[in-house]
């Protein structure tokens, strides 16, 4: 793990996590200390009694100690609003995809 002096880091900083948690794939890591995460969920179509895949995009804070890249599988947890669109923070990185 890299050095982390980020106050918005849940491990090394003062940010408290609470609420919902998701696991998904990082779609974009082009922003500074932020990622866009895609989460797959199943949606029931009552008429046909079948499920379809639907996707949700979430913007999350990416601390320098975790440093998730595009294609990685990560776990995010809800926290206080960090900006207009960010209310989640990356907790853990499961898989690294080497390009």
C-alpha distances in whole Angstrom, upper triangle without the diagonal:
4,7,8,12,13,16,16,13,14,12,12,15,18,19,20,20,24,26,25,22,22,21,21,20,19,22,21,18,20,20,18,15,18,18,21,21,24,25,28,31,34,38,41,44,47,50,48,46,43,40,38,35,34,31,29,27,24,22,19,17,13,11,9,5,7,9,12,14,18,19,16,17,15,17,18,20,22,22,25,26,23,26,29,27,23,24,21,17,14,13,12,11,14,15,14,17,17,20
4,6,10,11,15,15,12,15,12,11,14,18,18,21,21,25,27,27,24,24,22,23,22,20,22,21,17,19,19,16,14,17,18,21,22,25,27,30,33,36,39,43,46,48,51,50,48,45,42,40,36,35,32,30,27,25,22,19,16,13,10,7,5,8,9,12,14,18,20,17,19,17,18,19,21,23,22,24,25,22,24,27,26,23,23,21,17,15,15,14,14,17,17,16,18,18,21
4,7,9,12,14,11,14,12,10,12,16,17,20,21,24,27,27,25,25,24,25,24,22,25,23,19,20,19,16,14,17,19,23,24,27,29,32,35,38,41,45,47,50,53,52,51,48,44,42,39,37,34,31,29,26,23,20,16,14,10,7,6,10,11,15,17,21,23,20,22,19,20,20,21,23,22,24,24,21,24,27,26,23,23,21,18,16,16,16,16,20,20,19,22,22,24
4,6,9,10,8,11,9,7,8,12,13,16,18,21,24,24,22,23,23,23,23,21,23,21,18,19,18,15,12,15,17,21,22,25,27,30,33,36,39,42,45,48,51,50,49,46,42,40,37,35,32,29,26,23,20,17,14,11,8,6,5,9,10,14,17,20,22,20,21,18,19,18,19,20,19,20,21,18,20,24,23,20,20,18,15,14,14,14,16,19,21,20,22,23,25
4,6,9,8,11,10,7,7,11,12,16,18,21,25,25,24,25,25,26,25,23,25,23,20,21,19,15,13,16,19,22,24,27,29,32,35,38,41,44,47,50,53,52,50,48,44,42,39,37,33,31,28,24,21,18,14,13,9,8,9,12,13,17,20,23,25,23,24,21,21,20,20,21,18,19,20,17,19,23,23,20,20,19,15,16,16,17,19,22,24,23,26,26,28
4,5,5,9,10,7,6,9,10,13,15,19,22,22,21,22,23,23,23,21,23,21,17,18,16,13,10,13,16,19,21,24,26,29,32,35,37,41,44,46,49,49,47,45,41,39,36,34,30,27,24,21,18,15,11,10,7,7,9,11,12,15,18,21,23,21,22,19,19,17,17,17,15,16,16,13,15,19,19,16,16,15,12,13,14,16,17,21,23,22,25,26,27
4,6,8,9,7,4,6,7,11,13,17,20,21,21,22,23,24,25,22,25,23,20,21,18,15,12,14,17,20,22,25,26,30,32,36,37,41,44,46,49,49,47,45,41,40,36,34,31,28,25,21,18,15,12,12,9,11,12,14,15,18,21,24,26,24,24,20,19,17,16,16,13,13,14,11,14,18,19,15,15,15,12,14,14,17,19,23,25,25,28,29,30
4,6,9,8,6,6,5,9,10,14,17,18,17,19,20,21,21,19,22,20,17,19,16,13,10,11,14,17,18,22,23,26,28,32,34,37,40,42,45,45,44,41,38,36,33,30,27,24,21,17,15,11,8,9,7,10,11,12,13,15,19,21,23,21,21,17,16,14,13,13,10,10,11,8,12,15,15,12,11,11,8,11,12,15,17,21,23,23,25,27,28
4,6,6,5,7,6,9,10,14,17,17,16,17,18,19,20,18,21,19,17,19,16,14,10,12,14,17,18,21,22,25,27,31,33,36,40,42,45,45,43,41,37,35,32,30,27,24,21,18,15,12,8,8,6,8,8,9,11,13,17,20,21,19,18,15,14,12,12,13,11,12,14,11,15,18,17,14,13,11,8,9,9,11,14,18,20,20,23,25,27
4,6,6,6,5,6,7,11,14,15,14,16,17,19,20,19,22,21,19,21,19,17,14,14,16,18,18,21,21,25,26,29,32,35,38,40,44,43,41,39,35,34,31,29,26,23,21,18,16,12,10,10,8,11,10,11,13,15,19,21,22,19,18,15,13,11,10,11,9,11,14,12,16,19,18,14,13,11,8,8,7,10,14,17,20,21,24,26,28
4,6,8,8,9,10,14,17,18,16,18,18,20,21,20,24,23,20,23,21,19,15,16,18,21,20,23,23,27,28,32,34,37,41,43,46,46,43,41,37,36,33,32,29,26,24,21,19,15,13,12,9,11,9,10,13,15,19,22,23,20,19,15,14,13,12,14,13,15,17,16,20,23,22,18,16,14,11,10,8,10,13,16,19,20,23,25,28
4,7,9,11,13,16,20,21,19,21,21,23,24,22,25,24,21,23,21,18,15,17,19,22,22,26,26,30,31,35,37,41,44,46,49,49,47,44,41,40,36,34,31,29,26,23,21,17,14,13,9,10,9,11,14,17,20,23,25,22,21,18,17,16,16,17,15,17,18,16,20,23,23,19,18,16,13,13,11,13,16,19,22,22,25,27,29
4,6,9,11,15,19,20,19,21,22,24,24,23,25,24,21,23,20,18,14,16,19,22,22,26,26,30,31,35,37,40,43,45,49,49,47,44,41,39,36,34,31,28,26,22,19,16,13,13,10,11,11,13,15,18,21,24,26,23,23,19,18,16,15,15,13,14,16,14,17,21,21,17,16,15,12,13,12,15,18,21,24,24,27,29,31
4,6,10,13,17,19,19,21,23,24,26,24,27,26,23,25,22,20,16,18,20,23,23,26,27,30,31,35,36,40,43,45,48,48,46,44,41,39,36,34,31,28,26,22,20,16,14,15,12,15,14,16,18,20,24,26,28,25,24,21,19,17,15,14,11,12,14,13,16,20,20,17,15,14,12,14,14,17,20,23,26,27,30,31,33
4,7,10,13,15,15,18,19,21,23,22,24,23,21,23,20,18,15,15,17,20,20,23,23,27,28,31,33,36,39,41,44,44,42,40,37,36,33,30,27,24,22,18,17,13,11,13,11,14,14,15,17,18,22,24,26,23,22,18,16,13,11,11,7,8,11,10,14,17,17,13,11,11,9,12,11,15,18,21,24,25,28,30,32
4,7,10,13,13,16,19,21,23,22,25,24,23,25,22,21,17,17,19,21,20,23,22,26,26,29,31,34,37,39,42,43,40,39,35,34,32,29,27,24,22,19,17,14,13,15,14,17,17,17,19,20,23,25,26,24,22,18,15,13,10,9,6,8,11,12,15,18,18,14,11,11,10,12,11,15,18,21,24,26,29,31,33
4,7,9,9,13,15,18,20,20,23,23,21,24,22,21,17,16,17,18,17,20,19,22,22,26,27,30,33,35,39,39,37,35,31,31,28,26,23,21,19,16,15,12,12,14,14,17,17,16,18,18,22,23,24,21,19,15,12,10,6,6,5,8,11,12,15,18,16,13,10,8,8,10,9,13,16,19,22,24,26,29,31
4,7,8,12,15,18,21,21,24,24,24,26,24,23,20,19,19,20,18,20,19,21,21,24,25,28,31,33,36,37,34,33,29,29,27,25,23,20,19,16,16,14,15,17,17,21,20,19,21,21,24,25,25,23,20,17,13,11,7,5,6,8,12,14,17,18,17,14,11,10,10,12,12,15,18,20,23,26,28,31,33
4,7,10,14,17,20,21,23,24,24,26,25,25,22,20,19,19,17,18,17,19,18,21,22,24,28,29,32,33,31,29,26,26,24,22,20,17,18,15,16,14,16,18,19,23,22,21,23,22,25,25,25,23,20,17,13,11,7,5,7,10,12,15,17,18,17,14,11,10,12,14,13,16,19,20,24,26,28,31,33
4,7,11,13,17,18,20,21,22,25,23,24,21,18,17,17,14,15,13,15,14,17,19,21,25,26,30,30,28,26,23,22,20,18,17,14,15,12,14,13,15,17,19,22,22,20,21,20,22,23,22,20,17,14,11,9,6,5,9,12,13,16,18,18,16,14,11,9,11,12,12,15,17,18,21,23,25,29,31
4,7,10,14,15,18,19,19,23,22,22,19,17,15,15,12,13,11,13,13,16,19,21,25,27,30,30,28,26,22,22,19,18,16,13,14,11,13,12,14,15,17,20,19,17,18,17,19,20,19,17,14,11,7,6,4,6,10,13,15,16,18,19,16,14,11,9,10,10,9,11,13,14,17,20,22,25,27
4,7,10,12,14,17,17,21,20,21,19,16,14,13,10,10,7,10,11,14,16,20,23,25,28,28,26,23,20,19,16,15,12,11,11,10,12,11,14,14,17,20,19,16,17,15,17,17,16,14,11,8,6,5,7,9,12,16,16,17,19,20,16,14,12,9,10,10,10,11,12,12,15,17,19,23,24
4,7,10,13,15,16,20,20,21,18,16,13,12,9,9,7,9,11,14,17,20,24,26,29,28,26,23,20,19,15,15,12,12,12,11,13,12,14,14,17,19,18,15,16,13,15,14,13,11,7,6,4,6,9,12,15,19,19,19,21,22,18,16,15,12,12,10,10,9,10,9,11,14,15,19,21
4,7,9,12,14,17,18,19,17,15,11,10,6,6,5,7,10,14,17,20,23,26,29,27,26,23,19,17,14,13,10,10,9,9,11,11,14,14,17,19,19,15,15,12,13,11,10,8,6,6,7,8,11,14,17,20,20,20,21,21,18,16,16,13,13,11,12,11,10,10,11,13,13,17,18
4,6,9,11,14,16,18,16,14,10,9,6,5,7,9,13,16,19,22,25,28,30,29,28,25,21,19,15,14,11,11,10,10,12,12,14,13,16,18,18,14,14,10,10,8,6,6,5,6,9,10,14,16,19,22,21,21,21,22,18,17,17,14,14,12,13,12,10,10,10,10,10,14,15
4,6,7,11,12,14,13,10,7,6,5,6,9,12,15,19,22,25,27,31,33,32,31,28,24,21,18,16,13,12,10,10,10,10,12,11,14,15,16,13,11,8,7,5,5,5,6,7,10,11,14,16,19,21,20,19,19,20,16,15,16,13,13,10,13,12,10,11,11,10,10,13,14
4,7,10,12,14,14,11,8,6,6,6,10,12,16,19,21,25,27,30,32,31,31,27,24,21,17,15,12,11,9,10,10,11,14,13,16,18,19,16,14,10,9,6,6,8,10,11,13,14,17,19,21,23,21,20,19,19,16,15,17,15,15,14,17,16,14,15,14,13,12,14,14
4,6,8,11,11,9,6,5,7,9,13,16,19,23,25,28,30,34,35,35,34,31,27,24,21,18,15,14,10,11,9,11,12,11,15,16,18,15,12,10,8,5,8,10,12,12,15,15,18,19,20,22,20,18,18,18,15,14,17,15,15,14,17,17,15,17,16,14,13,15,14
4,6,8,8,6,5,7,9,12,15,18,22,25,27,31,33,37,39,38,37,34,30,27,24,22,18,16,13,12,10,10,10,9,12,12,15,12,9,7,6,6,9,10,12,12,15,14,17,19,20,21,19,17,17,18,15,14,16,15,13,12,16,15,14,16,15,13,13,14,14
4,7,9,8,7,9,12,15,18,21,25,28,30,34,35,39,41,40,40,36,33,30,26,24,20,19,15,14,12,12,12,11,14,14,17,15,12,11,9,9,12,14,16,16,18,18,20,21,22,23,20,18,17,18,15,15,18,17,16,15,19,19,17,20,19,17,16,17,15
4,6,5,7,9,12,15,19,22,25,29,30,34,36,39,41,41,40,37,34,31,27,25,21,19,15,13,10,10,10,9,12,13,16,15,12,12,11,11,15,16,18,17,18,17,19,19,19,20,17,14,13,14,13,12,15,15,14,14,18,19,18,21,20,19,19,20,19
4,5,8,11,15,18,21,25,27,31,33,37,39,42,44,44,43,40,36,34,30,28,24,21,18,15,12,11,9,8,10,10,14,13,10,12,12,13,17,17,19,17,19,17,19,19,19,19,17,13,13,15,14,13,16,15,14,14,17,18,18,21,21,19,20,20,20
4,7,11,13,17,19,23,26,30,31,35,38,41,43,43,42,39,35,33,29,27,23,20,17,14,11,9,6,5,6,7,10,10,8,9,11,13,16,15,17,14,16,14,16,16,16,16,15,12,12,15,13,11,13,12,10,10,13,15,15,18,19,17,19,20,20
4,7,10,13,16,20,22,26,28,32,34,37,39,39,38,35,32,29,25,23,19,16,13,10,7,6,5,5,8,10,13,11,9,9,10,11,14,14,15,13,14,12,14,14,14,15,13,11,11,13,11,8,11,10,9,9,13,14,14,17,18,17,18,20,20
4,6,10,13,16,19,23,25,29,31,34,36,36,35,32,28,26,22,20,16,14,10,8,6,5,6,6,10,12,14,12,10,8,8,8,11,11,12,10,12,11,13,14,15,17,15,13,13,14,11,10,12,10,9,9,13,13,13,15,15,15,15,17,17
4,7,10,13,16,20,22,25,27,31,33,32,32,29,25,22,19,16,12,10,7,6,5,6,9,10,13,16,17,15,13,10,10,9,11,11,12,11,12,11,14,14,16,17,16,14,14,14,11,10,12,10,11,11,14,15,14,16,16,16,16,18,18
4,6,10,13,17,19,23,25,28,30,30,29,26,22,20,16,14,10,8,6,5,6,7,10,11,14,17,18,15,14,11,11,9,10,10,9,8,10,9,12,13,16,18,16,16,16,16,13,11,12,10,11,10,13,13,12,14,14,15,15,18,18
4,7,10,13,16,19,21,25,27,26,25,22,18,16,12,10,6,6,5,6,9,11,14,15,18,20,21,18,17,13,13,11,10,11,10,10,11,11,14,15,18,20,19,19,19,18,15,14,15,13,14,13,16,16,14,15,15,16,15,19,19
4,7,10,13,16,19,22,25,24,22,20,16,14,10,8,6,5,6,8,11,12,16,16,20,22,23,19,19,16,16,14,13,12,10,10,10,11,13,14,18,20,19,20,20,20,16,15,15,13,14,14,15,15,15,15,15,17,17,21,21
4,7,10,13,16,19,22,20,19,16,12,10,7,6,5,7,9,11,15,16,19,20,23,26,26,22,22,19,19,16,14,15,12,13,13,14,16,17,21,23,23,24,24,23,19,19,19,17,18,17,18,18,17,16,17,19,18,22,23
4,7,10,13,16,19,18,16,13,10,8,6,5,6,8,11,13,17,18,22,23,26,28,29,25,25,22,22,20,18,18,15,16,15,15,17,18,21,24,23,25,25,24,21,20,19,18,20,19,20,20,20,19,20,22,22,26,26
4,7,10,12,15,14,12,10,6,6,5,6,9,11,15,17,20,22,25,26,30,32,32,29,29,25,26,23,21,21,19,19,18,19,20,21,25,27,27,28,29,27,24,24,23,21,23,23,24,24,23,22,23,25,25,28,29
4,7,9,12,12,10,8,5,5,6,7,10,12,16,18,22,24,27,29,32,35,35,31,31,28,28,26,24,24,22,22,21,21,22,22,26,28,27,29,29,28,24,25,24,23,25,25,26,27,26,25,26,28,28,32,32
4,6,9,9,7,6,4,7,9,10,14,16,19,22,25,27,31,32,35,38,38,35,35,32,32,30,27,28,25,26,25,25,25,25,29,31,30,33,33,31,28,28,27,26,29,29,30,30,30,28,29,32,31,35,35
4,6,6,6,6,6,7,11,12,15,17,21,24,28,30,33,35,38,41,41,38,38,34,34,32,30,30,28,29,28,28,28,28,32,34,33,35,35,33,30,30,30,29,32,32,33,33,33,32,32,34,34,37,37
4,6,5,7,9,11,14,15,19,21,24,27,30,32,36,38,41,44,44,41,41,38,38,35,33,34,31,32,30,30,31,30,34,35,35,37,37,35,32,33,32,31,34,34,35,36,36,34,35,37,37,40,41
4,6,8,11,12,16,17,21,23,27,29,33,35,39,41,44,47,47,44,43,40,40,37,35,36,34,34,33,33,34,34,37,39,38,40,40,37,35,36,35,35,37,37,38,39,38,37,38,40,39,42,42
4,5,9,11,14,16,20,23,26,29,33,35,39,40,43,46,46,43,42,39,39,36,33,34,32,33,32,33,34,34,37,39,39,41,40,38,35,36,35,35,37,37,38,38,37,35,36,38,37,40,40
4,7,10,14,16,20,22,26,28,32,34,37,39,42,44,44,41,41,38,37,35,32,33,30,31,30,31,32,32,35,38,37,40,39,38,35,35,34,33,35,35,36,35,35,33,34,36,36,39,40
4,7,10,13,17,19,23,26,29,31,35,36,39,42,41,38,38,34,34,31,29,30,27,28,28,28,29,30,34,36,36,38,37,36,32,33,32,31,33,32,33,33,32,30,31,33,32,35,36
4,7,9,13,16,19,22,26,28,31,32,35,38,38,34,34,31,30,28,25,26,23,25,24,25,26,27,30,33,32,34,34,32,29,29,29,27,29,29,30,29,29,27,27,30,29,32,33
4,6,10,13,17,20,23,25,29,30,33,36,36,32,32,28,28,25,23,24,22,23,23,24,25,26,29,31,31,32,32,30,27,27,27,26,28,27,28,28,27,26,26,28,27,30,30
4,7,10,14,16,20,22,26,26,30,32,32,29,28,25,24,21,19,20,18,19,20,20,22,23,27,29,28,29,29,28,24,24,24,23,24,24,25,25,24,22,22,24,23,26,27
4,7,10,13,17,19,23,24,28,30,31,27,27,23,23,20,19,20,18,19,19,19,20,21,24,26,25,26,26,24,20,21,21,20,22,22,24,24,23,22,22,24,23,26,26
4,7,10,13,16,20,21,24,27,28,24,23,20,19,17,16,17,15,16,16,16,18,18,21,23,22,23,22,21,17,18,18,17,19,19,21,21,20,20,20,21,21,24,24
4,7,10,13,17,18,22,24,26,22,22,19,19,16,16,16,15,15,14,13,15,15,18,20,18,19,19,17,14,14,14,14,16,16,19,19,19,20,20,21,21,24,24
4,7,10,14,15,19,21,23,20,19,16,16,14,14,15,14,13,14,12,14,14,17,18,16,17,16,15,11,11,12,12,14,14,17,18,18,19,19,20,20,22,22
4,6,10,12,16,19,20,17,17,14,15,14,15,15,14,12,12,9,11,11,13,14,13,13,13,12,8,8,9,8,10,11,14,16,16,18,19,19,20,23,23
4,7,9,13,16,18,16,14,13,14,13,15,15,14,12,12,10,11,11,12,13,11,10,10,10,7,5,8,7,9,10,14,15,16,18,19,19,20,22,22
4,6,10,13,14,12,12,11,13,13,15,14,13,11,10,7,9,9,10,11,10,9,10,11,8,5,7,5,5,6,10,12,13,16,17,18,19,21,22
4,6,10,12,10,10,10,12,14,16,15,15,12,12,9,10,10,10,11,10,8,10,12,10,7,8,6,5,6,10,12,13,16,18,18,19,21,22
4,7,8,7,6,7,9,12,14,12,13,10,11,9,12,13,13,15,14,12,13,16,14,11,12,9,6,6,9,10,10,14,15,15,17,18,20
4,5,6,6,8,12,15,17,14,15,12,13,12,13,14,14,15,15,13,15,18,16,13,14,11,8,7,9,10,11,15,17,16,18,20,21
4,5,5,9,11,15,17,15,16,14,15,15,16,18,17,19,19,16,18,21,19,16,17,15,12,10,12,12,12,16,17,15,18,18,20
4,6,9,12,16,18,15,16,13,14,14,16,18,18,20,20,18,20,23,22,18,19,16,12,10,10,10,11,14,15,14,17,18,20
4,6,9,13,14,11,12,10,11,12,14,16,17,19,20,18,20,22,20,17,17,14,11,8,8,7,7,11,12,11,14,16,18
4,7,10,12,10,12,10,13,13,16,18,18,20,20,18,19,22,19,17,18,15,12,9,11,10,9,12,12,11,13,14,15
4,7,9,6,8,8,10,11,15,17,18,21,20,18,19,21,19,16,17,14,11,8,10,9,7,10,10,8,10,12,13
4,6,6,9,10,13,14,18,20,21,23,22,20,21,22,20,18,19,16,14,12,14,12,10,12,10,8,8,9,10
4,6,9,10,14,15,19,21,22,24,23,21,21,22,19,18,20,17,16,13,16,15,12,13,11,9,8,9,9
4,7,9,13,15,19,21,23,26,25,24,24,25,21,20,21,18,17,14,16,14,11,11,9,7,6,8,9
4,6,10,12,16,19,21,24,24,22,23,24,21,19,20,16,15,12,13,11,7,7,6,5,6,9,11
4,7,10,14,17,19,23,23,22,23,24,21,18,19,15,14,10,11,9,6,5,5,7,8,12,14
4,7,10,13,16,19,19,19,20,22,19,16,16,12,10,7,8,6,4,6,7,9,11,15,17
4,7,10,13,17,18,17,19,21,18,15,14,10,9,6,6,5,6,8,10,13,15,18,21
4,7,10,13,14,14,16,17,14,11,10,6,5,4,5,7,9,11,14,16,18,21,23
4,7,10,12,13,15,17,14,11,9,5,6,7,7,10,12,14,17,19,21,25,26
4,7,9,10,13,14,12,9,6,4,7,9,10,13,16,18,21,22,24,28,29
4,6,8,11,13,12,9,6,5,7,10,11,15,18,20,23,24,27,29,31
4,6,9,11,11,9,6,8,9,13,14,18,21,24,26,27,29,32,33
4,6,7,8,6,4,8,10,14,16,19,22,24,27,27,29,31,32
4,7,8,5,6,8,9,13,15,18,20,24,25,26,27,29,30
4,6,5,7,10,12,15,18,21,22,26,27,27,28,30,30
4,6,8,12,14,17,20,23,24,27,29,29,29,31,31
4,7,9,12,15,18,20,21,24,25,25,26,28,28
4,6,8,11,14,17,18,21,23,23,24,27,27
4,7,11,13,16,18,21,23,24,25,28,29
4,7,9,12,14,17,19,20,22,25,26
4,6,9,12,15,17,18,20,23,24
4,6,8,11,13,14,17,19,21
4,7,10,13,15,18,20,23
4,6,10,11,15,17,20
4,6,8,11,14,16
4,7,10,13,16
4,6,10,13
4,6,10
4,6
4
